[in-house]
């Protein structure tokens, strides 16, 4: 099946992600999302790993990889690095 959301990072985006990974204090989920995006990058400088390789290397599910890619394409780099906003609203009673 062809991927619906393709990751093609610019050199500036790639540098930003590499800096984030090499930073001492950053949330674990942010570092993981940055690593996922770098490995999924299909541009000439990217690694172009498939989802199974990324899943095995970083211990995340394929659906997590798909969601991170989707957020990058639809909402941008910041949204892809951060956690998704909750979609359900809980009743306060």
C-alpha positions as CSV (number, residue, x, y, z in Angstrom):
1,X,0.0,0.0,0.0
2,X,1.3,3.4,-0.9
3,X,1.9,5.8,1.9
4,X,-0.5,8.7,2.1
5,X,1.8,11.1,4.0
6,X,5.3,11.4,2.7
7,X,8.1,13.0,4.8
8,X,10.4,15.3,2.8
9,X,12.4,17.5,5.2
10,X,14.3,20.6,4.2
11,X,17.9,20.9,5.3
12,X,16.8,23.5,7.9
13,X,14.2,21.1,9.3
14,X,16.7,18.3,9.4
15,X,19.3,20.4,11.2
16,X,16.6,21.5,13.7
17,X,15.7,17.8,14.4
18,X,19.3,16.8,14.8
19,X,19.9,19.7,17.2
20,X,16.8,18.6,19.2
21,X,18.1,15.0,19.4
22,X,21.6,16.1,20.6
23,X,20.2,18.5,23.2
24,X,20.6,17.3,26.8
25,X,17.2,18.2,28.2
26,X,14.2,17.4,25.9
27,X,11.1,15.3,26.5
28,X,11.5,11.7,25.5
29,X,8.5,11.7,23.3
30,X,9.8,14.8,21.4
31,X,13.2,13.1,20.9
32,X,11.4,9.9,19.7
33,X,9.3,11.9,17.2
34,X,12.3,13.7,15.9
35,X,14.1,10.4,15.3
36,X,11.1,9.0,13.6
37,X,10.9,11.9,11.2
38,X,14.6,11.8,10.4
39,X,14.5,8.1,9.6
40,X,11.3,8.5,7.5
41,X,12.7,11.3,5.4
42,X,12.8,10.4,1.8
43,X,14.7,13.4,0.5
44,X,18.2,13.0,-0.9
45,X,19.8,13.5,2.5
46,X,17.3,11.4,4.4
47,X,17.5,7.7,5.4
48,X,14.2,6.6,3.8
49,X,13.6,3.8,6.3
50,X,10.3,2.0,6.0
51,X,7.8,1.9,8.9
52,X,8.8,-1.6,10.0
53,X,12.5,-0.7,10.3
54,X,11.6,2.5,12.3
55,X,9.2,0.5,14.5
56,X,11.8,-2.1,15.3
57,X,14.6,0.4,15.9
58,X,12.7,2.7,18.2
59,X,10.2,0.4,19.8
60,X,7.1,2.3,18.6
61,X,4.0,1.0,16.8
62,X,3.5,1.6,13.1
63,X,0.4,3.5,13.8
64,X,2.5,6.0,15.9
65,X,4.8,6.5,13.0
66,X,1.8,7.1,10.7
67,X,0.3,9.6,13.1
68,X,3.6,11.5,13.4
69,X,4.0,11.6,9.6
70,X,0.4,12.8,9.2
71,X,0.8,15.6,11.7
72,X,4.0,16.8,9.9
73,X,2.3,17.0,6.6
74,X,-1.0,18.5,7.8
75,X,0.1,20.7,10.6
76,X,3.8,21.3,10.4
77,X,7.0,20.4,12.2
78,X,6.0,21.7,15.7
79,X,2.8,19.8,15.7
80,X,4.6,16.6,14.7
81,X,7.1,16.9,17.5
82,X,4.5,17.6,20.2
83,X,1.8,15.3,21.5
84,X,-1.6,15.4,19.8
85,X,-4.4,17.3,21.4
86,X,-7.1,15.1,23.0
87,X,-10.1,14.7,20.7
88,X,-12.6,13.6,23.4
89,X,-14.1,16.1,25.9
90,X,-14.8,14.6,29.3
91,X,-17.9,15.5,31.2
92,X,-17.1,17.2,34.5
93,X,-19.8,15.9,36.9
